[in-house]
Amino acid sequence: MAQSLELLLIQFLMPDNDARRQAEEQIRRLARDPQVVPALVHHLRTAKTPNVRQLAAVLLRKKITSHWPKLPPHAKASLKQALIDSITIDHSHLVRRASANVVSIIAKYAVPAGEWPELLPFIFHCSQSPQEDHREVALILFSSLTETIGTTFQSHLNDLQPILLKCLQDEASSRVRIAALKAVGSFIEYVNDGGDVVKMFRDFVPSILNVSRQCLANGEEDVASIAFEIFDELIESPAPLLGDSVRSIVQFSLEVCSNQELEINIRQQAIQIISWLVKFKASFLKKHKLVIPILQVMCPLLTETADEDGDSDLAADRSAAEVIDTMAINLPRHVFPPVLEFASVSFRHINPKYREAAVTSLGVVSEGCCEHLKDKLEDCLKVVLEALKDQEQMVRGAASFALGQFAEHLQPEILSHYESVLPCILNALEDPSDEVKEKSYYALAAFCEDMGEDILPYLDPLMCRLVMSLQGSPRNLQETCMSAIGSVAAAAEQAFMPYAEKVLEMMKGFMVLTNDEDLCARARATEVVGIVAMAVGRARMETVLPPFIEAAISGFVLDYSELREYTHGFFSNVAEILDDSFAQYLPHVVPLAFSSCNLDDGSAVDIDDADSVDNGFSGVSSDDDVNDEPRVRNISVRTGVLDEKAAATQAIGFFALHTKMQKSPHPPQDKTMVVATLAEVAQGMGAPISAYVDKIMPLVLKELASSEATNRRNAAFCVGEMCKNGGAAALKYYGDILHGLHRLFADSEPDDAVRDNAAGAIARMIMVQPQSIPLNQVLPVFIKALPLKEDHEESMVVYSCVCNLLLSSHPQILPLVPDVINAFAQVVVSPNESDEVKTVVAKAVSHLISVYGQQMQPILSALPPTHANALASFANRR
C-alpha cells in the first residue's frame, strides 16, 4: 500500500483537477483499511517534499479515530514515535503543526487509557528547550491538547504557569511569545476559582499586554486580537480573575480603540471589552476611578466619520455610543456630569461632527441618566432644539434622534415643554433630508402618545402634515409617519374622529400589500387601524371594521413575523372595543394566536466547519468527532418571534377577558395556553383586572382541579394575582379559592411547582386581605409547604409574607416559629435562592432574636450546624 499511496499523495497535490479527484477517490477507498496508518506514518517519516509529509499528517488526523483501537501495540508505538520525531526534527513549520494536531487526537484516547505516559513529560521538556522550534511546537501542543484532554492539565497548572509566563516573556522569539499567548487563551475555560489559579491568571496579564503591544507594533493585529479574546473570557469567568489588572486592561483597550491607524475590527474588539467591563464589572470601574478615563475616549469617538464602504455595525462612533449607553444604565450618577460637560463644550464646535456628537451623547444617556437629565431638562432641551435648526444635516438628524429619546425616556417631565417642542418637530417634518424627517416622525410618535388633551391645539396642523406626508413619501418614511399618526390618535381619542375616515381609507390601501418590501408598512397600517378604533370607539368603528379584520386575517399567510405581531395587537384592540361582539371572529383568530404562541423561539445558529484546511487538503472526509464537530460561531436570538409570541399571548388574554372564549371547549394544549395567558394578564394589568374578575374566576377555579399540572400551577398563580389586584371584586371568591388551593397542599399533589404557586397565592391573599383569611387554619398548612422546592420566582412574595407576620408579631404565626426557622435555614443555604430573598429572611430572624432572646436559642440549637451557621451569618450582615 505504501508505494501506491505515495503516488496518490503526489497526484492529489497536482493542479490538474481531474487527476486530483481521481486521487481523492482512491485515497478515500484505501483509508478504510487500518493498514493506511502505517503507510501514512512511512510517508510522514520519509517523503522528500514537505507538502507530501503534511498531507500524510492531515490524513492521519482525519482517519486515526476509527483506526486507533484496531492497531496492534507495535503500530501504535511506531505512530507515536513518528509524530514525536516529526514535531522535533522536521524542518517544516506546517508539517510540525499538522503532526501536533494528530497528537492531540490520539491523546484523547491514549492518555486516559495510560497508553502514552511519556507524552506530557515530552511536551514539558520541549517547552524548555533551547531550540525555538521546540518551544513553539510544545506551546502549540498545549493549545491543541486542551481541546481533547484539557481536564488532564488541571492538575499540572502549577507546573505550567512558570513555563507559560517564561514563554510569554521570551525575548529571543516572537513566534514563541505568540504561541504562548494562544496557549494561555486555551486554558481559561479550565480555570476554577481556587486562589492559586486566580493569582496565576492575574500574573499573566502584564505579559499578555506586552505581547499584544509588540504584535500591534509589528502589524500583527490578528494575533493581538487573541488578547481581547482572553480578556473577554476573564471578564465572563465566575472566578475573580481580573483583580487590579482591570486598570491596565482598560488602559490598553482605550489605546487600541482610539488609534485610528488600526483596523476597525480590532478597535471594535477593544471597545467590546470596555462594554463587557461596564456590564459585568461596573464596581471595578468605580473602584479604580476608570469611568471618566473611559468617557474621555468614548465621547470623542462619537466624532469619527464612518467609512462609507465599511460595515456600519462596526463603525467606531456607533460602538462608542453603545458603550456610553451601557455606562449610563449601569453607572448613571458617574456618567452624566462628564457627558454633559462634553456636550456643552462640543455643541459650539466649528466642526459639525462635534456638534452632532454633542446631541448624540445626550440622546444615548437619556435612558440610563433619565433622573439626572430631568433635573437639567430645560438646558439640555435648549441644546437639542437649537441643534434641530443647525445648517448641517448630520446635526439635525442627531438632534431629532435625541429628541425622540427624550420623549421616550423623560416622561412625564418632557410633556410640560410641548409648547416649545411640537413647533420644532413640525418644522423638522419639512426638512429636505429624509433621514431627519424619519427621525422626526419617531420623535413625534414618542412625544405625542401620552400628551392627552394637550395635543388638541396642534391636532389639525399635525394631521394635515402627516396625511400629506403619507401620500407622497418613500416607503420608509410612510412607515414612521404611520407610527406618528397612531400616537396622535391615541392622545386625541374622540377628538380624532374628524380624521378617522381619511386615515382608515389610506390604511386600507396598505393592508392589501403583499410584496416582501411592503410588509413592514402593512404591519404599521394594521397597528394604526387598531389604535384609531380604540380612539374613536365602538359606535364609530363597529360597522367599518369587518373588511379590516378580513385583511388582517389574510395577512397571516404572509411569512412576516412583525406583521403577525402587529396583527395580534390589532385583534386585542378590536376585541376590547367590540367586547362580546368579537366572539364571531374567535374561530378565525384564536387558532392564529395559538399558532404564534407555539412558535419555536430558539437560536439561529451559524455553523463553522472546523475541519477546513486552508492548504486544500479538505477533500477527504474525516471520522474524527472532535475536529468535525460543528462550532457555534454566532447565536442570534430571534427577537421578532419572541415579540410575536408576546403579542399573541396578550391577544388570547383579551379574547378571554372580553368574550365568552373561556366558557367554550378547547383542546387540552389550548386550554393550557389560555390559563397561562390569563395568569400573565392578571399580573400585568394590575388594578384594572378587577373589572374582569367575574369573567375569569370561574374558569381559573375550575382549572385548580385540572388533571394537567401546568394548568394547576398557572391557575394557582392566576388566583393569587386576581386576589392581589382584584380588590373587593375578588373577595366573594375567597372561600372557593381556599378550598381549591387546599387540595394543592395535600400529599396527593405530585408536582412541587404547583404547591409552590399555591403557596404564592396564599401569600398574596394574606398580604392584601389578612382579615378575610382564617389564619389559624391556613398558616399551619402554608408553613408546612416551605421551603419552596421548584418555582423560586415565588420566593420573594412567599417569604416576605411570612416575614411581615413575624415582624408584626402576629399571634397566629408565633406558635409556628420553630417550623419557620427550620424553613428559613434551608432558604439561606439554598443555591437557588437570591441574596435578596436571604436578606429578607435574615431581617426577620434578627428581629426574633432581638425580641425573644433566650427563647430562640433552643430553636436555633436544634438546627444542623451548617444551617445554623449560615443563618447566623446572614443575620449578622445586617
Residue, then its C-alpha position, 0 to 999 in steps of 0.5 A: m500500500a505504501q508505494s501506491l499511496e505515495l503516488l496518490l499523495i503526489q497526484f492529489l497535490m497536482p493542479d490538474n483537477d481531474a487527476r486530483r479527484q481521481a486521487e481523492e477517490q482512491i485515497r478515500r477507498l484505501a483509508r478504510d483499511p487500518q493498514v493506511v496508518p502505517a503507510l501514512v506514518h512511512h510517508l510522514r517519516t520519509a517523503k522528500t517534499p514537505n507538502v507530501r509529509q503534511l498531507a500524510a499528517v492531515l490524513l492521519r488526523k482525519k482517519i486515526t479515530s476509527h483506526w486507533p483501537k484496531l492497531p496492534p501495540h507495535a503500530k501504535a508505538s511506531l505512530k507515536q514515535a513518528l509524530i514525536d520525531s516529526i514535531t522535533i526534527d522536521h524542518s517544516h513549520l506546517v508539517r510540525r503543526a499538522s503532526a501536533n494536531v494528530v497528537s492531540i487526537i490520539a491523546k484523547y484516547a491514549v492518555p486516559a487509557g495510560e497508553w502514552p505516559e511519556l507524552l506530557p513529560f515530552i511536551f514539558h521538556c520541549s517547552q524548555s528547550p533551547q531550540e525555538d522550534h521546540r518551544e513553539v511546537a510544545l506551546i502549540l501542543f498545549s493549545s491543541l491538547t486542551e481541546t481533547i484532554g484539557t481536564t488532564f492539565q488541571s492538575h499540572l497548572n502549577d507546573l505550567q504557569p512558570i513555563l507559560l509566563k517564561c514563554l510569554q516573556d521570551e525575548a529571543s522569539s516572537r513566534v514563541r511569545i505568540a504561541a504562548l499567548k494562544a496557549v494561555g487563551s486555551f486554558i481559561e475555560y479550565v480555570n476554577d476559582g481556587g486562589d492559586v489559579v486566580k493569582m496565576f491568571r492575574d500574573f499573566v496579564p502584564s505579559i499578555l499586554n506586552v505581547s499584544r503591544q509588540c504584535l500591534a507594533n509589528g502589524e500583527e493585529d490578528v494575533a493581538s486580537i487573541a488578547f481581547e479574546i482572553f480578556d473577554e473570557l476573564i471578564e465572563s469567568p465566575a472566578p475573580l480573575l481580573g483583580d487590579s489588572v482591570r486598570s491596565i486592561v482598560q488602559f490598553s483597550l482605550e489605546v487600541c480603540s482610539n488609534q485610528e491607524l488600526e483596523i476597525n475590527i480590532r478597535q471594535q474588539a477593544i471597545q467590546i471589552i470596555s462594554w463587557l467591563v461596564k456590564f459585568k464589572a461596573s464596581f471595578l470601574k468605580k473602584h479604580k476611578l476608570v469611568i471618566p478615563i473611559l468617557q474621555v475616549m468614548c465621547p470623542l469617538l462619537t466624532e469619527t466619520a464612518d467609512e462609507d464602504g465599511d460595515s456600519d455595525l462596526a463603525a467606531d462612533r456607533s460602538a462608542a455610543e453603545v458603550i456610553d449607553t451601557m455606562a449610563i444604565n449601569l453607572p448613571r450618577h458617574v456618567f452624566p456630569p462628564v457627558l454633559e460637560f462634553a456636550s456643552v463644550s462640543f455643541r459650539h464646535i466649528n466642526p459639525k461632527y462635534r456638534e452632532a456628537a454633542v446631541t448624540s451623547l445626550g440622546v444615548v444617556s437619556e435612558g440610563c441618566c433619565e433622573h439626572l437629565k430631568d433635573k437639567l431638562e430645560d438646558c439640555l432641551k435648549v441644546v437639542l432644539e437649537a441643534l434641530k435648526d443647525q445648517e448641517q444635516m448630520v446635526r439635525g438628524a442627531a438632534s431629532f434622534a435625541l429628541g425622540q429619546f427624550a420623549e421616550h425616556l423623560q416622561p412625564e417631565i418632557l410633556s410640560h415643554y410641548e409648547s416649545v417642542l411640537p413647533c420644532i418637530l413640525n418644522a423638522l417634518e419639512d426638512p429636505s433630508d429624509e433621514v431627519k424627517e424619519k427621525s422626526y416622525y419617531a420623535l413625534a410618535a414618542f412625544c405625542e402618545d401620552m400628551g392627552e388633551d394637550i395635543l388638541p391645539y396642534l391636532d389639525p396642523l399635525m394631521c394635515r402634515l402627516v396625511m400629506s406626508l403619507q401620500g407622497s413619501p418613500r416607503n420608509l418614511q410612510e412607515t414612521c409617519m404611520s407610527a406618528i399618526g397612531s400616537v396622535a390618535a391615541a392622545a386625541e381619542q374622540a377628538f380624532m374622529p374628524y380624521a378617522e375616515k381619511v386615515l382608515e381609507m389610506m390604511k386600507g390601501f396598505m393592508v392589501l400589500t403583499n410584496d416582501e418590501d411592503l410588509c413592514a408598512r402593512a404591519r404599521a397600517t394594521e397597528v394604526v387601524g387598531i389604535v384609531a378604533m380604540a380612539v374613536g370607539r365602538a359606535r364609530m368603528e363597529t360597522v367599518l371594521p369587518p373588511f379590516i379584520e378580513a385583511a388582517i386575517s389574510g395577512f397571516v399567510l404572509d411569512y412576516s413575523e412583525l406583521r403577525e405581531y402587529t396583527h395580534g395587537f390589532f385583534s386585542n384592540v378590536a376585541e376590547i372595543l367590540d367586547d362580546s361582539f368579537a366572539q364571531y371572529l374567535p374561530h378565525v383568530v384564536p387558532l392564529a394566536f395559538s399558532s404564534c404562541n407555539l412558535d419555536d423561539g430558539s437560536a439561529v445558529d451559524i455553523d463553522d466547519a472546523d475541519s477546513v484546511d486552508n492548504g486544500f487538503s479538505g477533500v477527504s472526509s474525516d471520522d474524527d468527532v472532535n475536529d468535525e464537530p460543528r462550532v457555534r460561531n454566532i447565536s442570534v436570538r430571534t427577537g421578532v418571534l419572541d415579540e410575536k409570541a408576546a403579542a399573541t399571548q396578550a391577544i388570547g388574554f383579551f379574547a378571554l377577558h372580553t368574550k365568552m372564549q373561556k366558557s367554550p371547549h378547547p383542546p387540552q394544549d389550548k386550554t393550557m395556553v389560555v390559563a397561562t395567558l390569563a395568569e400573565v394578564a392578571q399580573g400585568m394589568g394590575a388594578p384594572i383586572s378587577a373589572y374582569v374578575d367575574k369573567i375569569m374566576p370561574l374558569v381559573l377555579k375550575e382549572l385548580a382541579s385540572s388533571e394537567a399540572t401546568n394548568r394547576r400551577n398557572a391557575a394557582f398563580c392566576v388566583g393569587e394575582m386576581c386576589k392581589n389586584g382584584g380588590a373587593a371584586a375578588l373577595k366573594y371568591y375567597g372561600d372557593i379559592l381556599h378550598g381549591l388551593h387546599r387540595l394543592f397542599a395535600d400529599s396527593e399533589p405530585d408536582d412541587a411547582v404547583r404547591d409552590n404557586a399555591a403557596g404564592a397565592i396564599a401569600r398574596m391573599i394574606m398580604v392584601q386581605p389578612q382579615s378575610i383569611p382564617l389564619n389559624q387554619v391556613l398558616p399551619v398548612f402554608i408553613k408546612a409547604l416551605p421551603l419552596k422546592e421548584d418555582h423560586e420566582e415565588s420566593m420573594v412574595v412567599y417569604s416576605c409574607v411570612c416575614n411581615l407576620l413575624l415582624s408584626s408579631h402576629p399571634q397566629i404565626l408565633p406558635l409556628v416559629p420553630d417550623v419557620i426557622n427550620a424553613f428559613a435555614q434551608v432558604v439561606v443555604s439554598p443555591n437557588e435562592s437570591d441574596e435578596v430573598k436571604t436578606v429578607v429572611a435574615k431581617a426577620v430572624s434578627h428581629l426574633i432574636s432581638v425580641y425573644g432572646q433566650q427563647m430562640q436559642p433552643i430553636l436555633s440549637a436544634l438546627p444542623p450546624t451548617h444551617a445554623n451557621a449560615l443563618a447566623s451569618f446572614a443575620n449578622r450582615r445586617 
